[in-house]
Amino acid sequence: MEMVILVDQNDNPIGTMEKMEAHRKGELHRAISVMIYNSKGEMLLQKRASSKYHSGGLWTNACCSHPLPGEKTEDAARRRLREEMGIDLQPRFAYKFIYRTDLDQNLIEHEYDHVFVGTFNGTPDINSSEVEDWKFVSTEWLKKDIRHNPDHYTYWFRLIIDQLTNKTIDS
């Protein structure tokens, strides 16, 4: 049973809860999102496996997950990037934000999302139980595609793209 870290509006831990229960109840919990760029400035996207418990088959950032109870967010970012994409690097913290949205499967995503950024020029070794496909794209192309096809992307990823500045993506 996977547990998540429940937090208050200031990101202070207030307890733990089983992951699916937290998503059914819409409890605010800590999350991570990792943005990876290559040296050309292109962003690495993953297409979530269709079998995922929510947002299956949608394009999103290189990796997104939850830190385990007692795990630092930066350690979780590195661990999940390795587990999902086969990329072993330590992304750096960029910023954090809160969001809440209703998802498919009658779930509610209410997360205090910690966004990390890193650089990688290789070929990911994807975990097919997590990731269906991947690609590097220019941010210009991505922003245009999100405008025209928002339903192809996860909700939190669209928020992150809206918030991105040159400062957060510089390596």
C-alpha positions as CSV (number, residue, x, y, z in Angstrom):
1,M,0.0,0.0,0.0
2,E,1.6,3.3,-1.1
3,M,1.3,6.2,1.3
4,V,1.4,9.9,0.5
5,I,2.4,12.8,2.8
6,L,-0.6,15.0,3.8
7,V,0.4,18.7,4.1
8,D,-1.2,22.0,5.2
9,Q,-1.4,25.1,3.0
10,N,2.2,26.0,4.0
11,D,3.5,22.5,3.0
12,N,4.0,21.4,6.6
13,P,3.5,17.6,6.9
14,I,0.3,16.8,9.0
15,G,0.1,13.0,8.5
16,T,0.0,10.3,5.9
17,M,-2.8,8.5,4.0
18,E,-3.0,5.7,1.5
19,K,-2.6,7.2,-2.0
20,M,-5.9,6.1,-3.5
21,E,-7.8,7.2,-0.4
22,A,-6.2,10.7,-0.6
23,H,-7.2,10.9,-4.3
24,R,-10.8,9.8,-3.6
25,K,-11.1,12.3,-0.7
26,G,-9.2,15.1,-2.4
27,E,-6.8,15.5,0.6
28,L,-3.9,18.0,0.0
29,H,-0.7,16.0,-0.3
30,R,2.9,16.5,-1.5
31,A,3.8,15.7,-5.1
32,I,6.7,16.0,-7.4
33,S,6.9,17.0,-11.1
34,V,10.2,16.7,-13.0
35,M,10.9,18.7,-16.1
36,I,13.8,17.5,-18.3
37,Y,15.4,19.4,-21.2
38,N,18.1,18.5,-23.6
39,S,20.9,20.8,-24.6
40,K,18.8,22.1,-27.5
41,G,16.2,23.4,-25.0
42,E,13.7,20.7,-26.0
43,M,11.4,19.3,-23.3
44,L,11.2,15.6,-22.6
45,L,7.5,14.4,-22.5
46,Q,6.2,11.1,-21.4
47,K,2.8,9.6,-22.4
48,R,1.4,8.0,-19.3
49,A,0.6,4.3,-19.6
50,S,-3.1,3.8,-20.4
51,S,-3.3,1.5,-17.4
52,K,-2.4,4.3,-14.9
53,Y,-5.0,4.9,-12.2
54,H,-5.8,8.3,-13.6
55,S,-4.9,10.4,-16.7
56,G,-3.8,7.3,-18.6
57,G,-2.7,7.9,-22.2
58,L,-2.1,11.6,-21.7
59,W,1.1,13.5,-22.4
60,T,2.9,15.1,-19.4
61,N,6.3,16.1,-18.0
62,A,9.1,13.6,-17.8
63,C,8.1,12.3,-14.4
64,C,5.5,13.0,-11.7
65,S,4.8,11.2,-8.5
66,H,4.7,11.5,-4.7
67,P,7.5,11.4,-2.1
68,L,7.2,8.6,0.3
69,P,6.7,9.3,4.0
70,G,10.1,10.4,5.4
71,E,11.6,10.9,1.9
72,K,12.9,14.3,0.9
73,T,11.3,15.7,-2.3
74,E,14.6,15.9,-4.1
75,D,15.3,12.3,-3.3
76,A,11.8,11.3,-4.6
77,A,12.4,13.3,-7.8
78,R,15.6,11.4,-8.5
79,R,14.1,8.0,-7.6
80,R,11.0,8.4,-9.7
81,L,12.9,9.8,-12.7
82,R,15.0,6.6,-12.6
83,E,12.0,4.3,-12.0
84,E,9.8,5.8,-14.7
85,M,12.3,7.0,-17.4
86,G,15.5,5.1,-16.6
87,I,17.3,8.4,-16.2
88,D,19.7,8.8,-13.2
89,L,20.3,12.4,-12.4
90,Q,19.5,14.8,-9.7
91,P,17.2,17.5,-10.9
92,R,17.2,20.9,-9.1
93,F,14.2,22.4,-7.3
94,A,12.5,25.2,-9.3
95,Y,9.3,26.1,-7.4
96,K,6.2,24.7,-5.8
97,F,2.5,25.4,-6.1
98,I,-0.9,24.0,-5.0
99,Y,-3.7,22.9,-7.4
100,R,-6.9,21.0,-7.2
101,T,-8.9,19.4,-9.9
102,D,-11.4,16.6,-10.5
103,L,-10.0,13.7,-12.6
104,D,-11.3,10.6,-14.4
105,Q,-12.2,7.6,-12.3
106,N,-14.0,9.9,-9.8
107,L,-10.6,10.9,-8.3
108,I,-9.6,14.4,-7.0
109,E,-6.0,15.6,-7.5
110,H,-5.2,18.1,-4.7
111,E,-1.5,18.5,-4.6
112,Y,1.3,20.6,-3.3
113,D,3.5,20.1,-6.3
114,H,7.3,20.5,-6.1
115,V,8.7,21.2,-9.6
116,F,12.2,20.1,-10.4
117,V,14.3,20.7,-13.6
118,G,17.2,18.9,-15.1
119,T,19.1,18.3,-18.3
120,F,19.5,15.0,-20.2
121,N,20.7,14.3,-23.7
122,G,20.4,10.5,-23.9
123,T,17.6,8.1,-24.7
124,P,15.2,7.2,-21.9
125,D,14.8,3.6,-20.9
126,I,11.1,3.7,-20.1
127,N,9.3,1.6,-17.6
128,S,6.3,0.3,-19.7
129,S,4.0,-0.1,-16.7
130,E,4.4,3.7,-16.2
131,V,5.1,5.1,-19.6
132,E,3.6,4.4,-23.0
133,D,5.8,6.7,-25.1
134,W,8.2,9.6,-25.0
135,K,9.5,12.5,-27.1
136,F,11.5,15.6,-27.0
137,V,9.7,18.7,-28.3
138,S,10.4,22.4,-28.5
139,T,8.5,24.6,-25.9
140,E,7.2,26.7,-28.7
141,W,5.6,23.6,-30.4
142,L,4.4,22.4,-27.1
143,K,2.6,25.6,-26.1
144,K,0.9,25.7,-29.5
145,D,-0.2,22.0,-29.3
146,I,-1.5,22.5,-25.7
147,R,-3.6,25.5,-27.0
148,H,-5.1,23.4,-29.8
149,N,-5.3,20.0,-28.0
150,P,-5.5,20.6,-24.2
151,D,-7.2,17.2,-23.7
152,H,-4.1,15.4,-24.8
153,Y,-2.2,16.6,-21.7
154,T,-2.5,16.2,-18.0
155,Y,-4.1,19.0,-16.0
156,W,-1.0,19.7,-13.8
157,F,1.3,19.7,-16.8
158,R,-0.8,22.4,-18.5
159,L,-0.5,24.5,-15.3
160,I,3.2,24.1,-15.1
161,I,3.6,25.1,-18.8
162,D,1.6,28.2,-18.1
163,Q,3.9,29.0,-15.1
164,L,7.2,28.4,-16.8
165,T,9.6,31.3,-17.2
166,N,13.0,31.4,-18.8
167,K,14.5,31.5,-15.3
168,T,13.0,28.1,-14.2
169,I,14.1,26.3,-17.4
170,D,17.7,27.6,-17.6
171,S,20.1,24.8,-16.6
